[in-house]
């Protein structure tokens, strides 16, 4: 199996596990977790919710549960914090989440 085929299979597996999450974000977080294991990556997480969801309630849940600063957007929330793949997976299991994307960078020490 070529490296390209292996990569396609890997992306497909991520999509099956977390269908509503951008696989590139997951890969970047996993890379940073392994490259810099002493501190979680800093992630600007863009969470898009289904229409009609109470965004204020979701915002309070994220602040209470994770302590992240959260800003509302037109269709969801942006949360910023040190986030790992487990947290992304937890967010993805919320039935109100339509799609999750974002940017991951190394946290400063």
C-alpha positions in Angstrom: 0.0 0.0 0.0 1.5 3.4 -1.0 2.0 6.2 1.5 -0.8 8.1 -0.3 -3.2 5.3 0.2 -2.2 5.0 3.8 -2.8 8.7 4.3 -6.2 8.5 2.7 -7.1 5.6 4.9 -6.0 7.5 8.0 -8.1 10.5 7.0 -11.0 8.2 6.4 -10.6 6.7 9.8 -10.6 10.1 11.5 -13.7 11.1 9.5 -15.5 7.9 10.7 -14.5 8.6 14.3 -15.3 12.3 14.3 -17.4 13.0 11.3 -18.1 16.6 12.2 -14.5 17.6 12.9 -11.9 18.9 10.4 -9.4 16.1 10.1 -6.5 18.6 9.4 -7.2 20.1 12.9 -7.0 16.7 14.5 -3.8 15.8 12.8 -2.2 19.2 13.7 -3.1 18.7 17.4 -1.8 15.1 17.4 1.4 16.3 15.8 1.9 19.0 18.4 1.0 16.7 21.3 3.8 14.3 20.2 6.3 16.9 19.2 5.9 19.0 22.4 4.5 16.5 25.0 5.0 18.8 28.1 2.3 21.2 27.2 -1.0 21.0 25.2 -1.3 23.0 22.0 -3.0 26.3 21.9 -6.1 25.9 19.8 -8.5 28.5 18.4 -11.5 26.2 18.1 -14.4 27.2 15.8 -17.5 25.3 16.8 -20.5 25.6 14.5 -23.8 24.6 16.0 -27.1 23.5 14.4 -29.7 26.3 13.9 -31.8 27.1 16.9 -29.2 26.1 19.5 -29.0 28.3 22.6 -25.4 29.6 22.1 -25.4 31.5 25.4 -26.0 28.2 27.2 -23.3 26.4 25.2 -20.9 29.3 25.9 -21.5 29.0 29.7 -21.0 25.2 29.6 -17.7 25.5 27.8 -16.5 28.2 30.3 -17.6 26.2 33.3 -16.3 22.8 32.1 -13.0 23.9 30.5 -12.4 27.5 31.6 -11.8 28.7 28.1 -12.5 32.2 26.9 -15.4 31.9 24.5 -16.7 34.4 21.8 -20.0 34.0 19.9 -20.0 34.0 16.1 -22.8 34.1 13.6 -23.3 30.3 13.7 -21.4 29.2 16.8 -18.6 29.9 19.2 -14.9 30.3 19.2 -13.1 28.9 22.2 -9.4 29.4 22.9 -7.3 27.3 25.1 -4.9 24.4 25.6 -6.8 21.6 23.9 -6.0 18.0 23.1 -7.6 15.5 20.8 -9.7 14.0 23.7 -11.3 17.4 24.2 -12.0 17.7 20.5 -13.6 14.3 20.6 -15.8 15.3 23.6 -16.9 18.5 21.7 -17.7 16.4 18.6 -20.1 14.1 20.5 -22.4 17.0 21.3 -25.5 16.4 19.2 -25.9 20.1 18.6 -22.5 20.5 16.9 -22.6 20.8 13.2 -18.9 21.2 12.5 -15.6 21.9 14.3 -12.5 23.4 12.8 -9.8 25.7 14.0 -6.1 26.4 14.3 -3.5 24.7 16.5 -0.2 26.2 17.5 2.5 25.3 20.0 1.8 26.8 23.4 4.4 29.1 24.8 6.3 27.8 27.8 
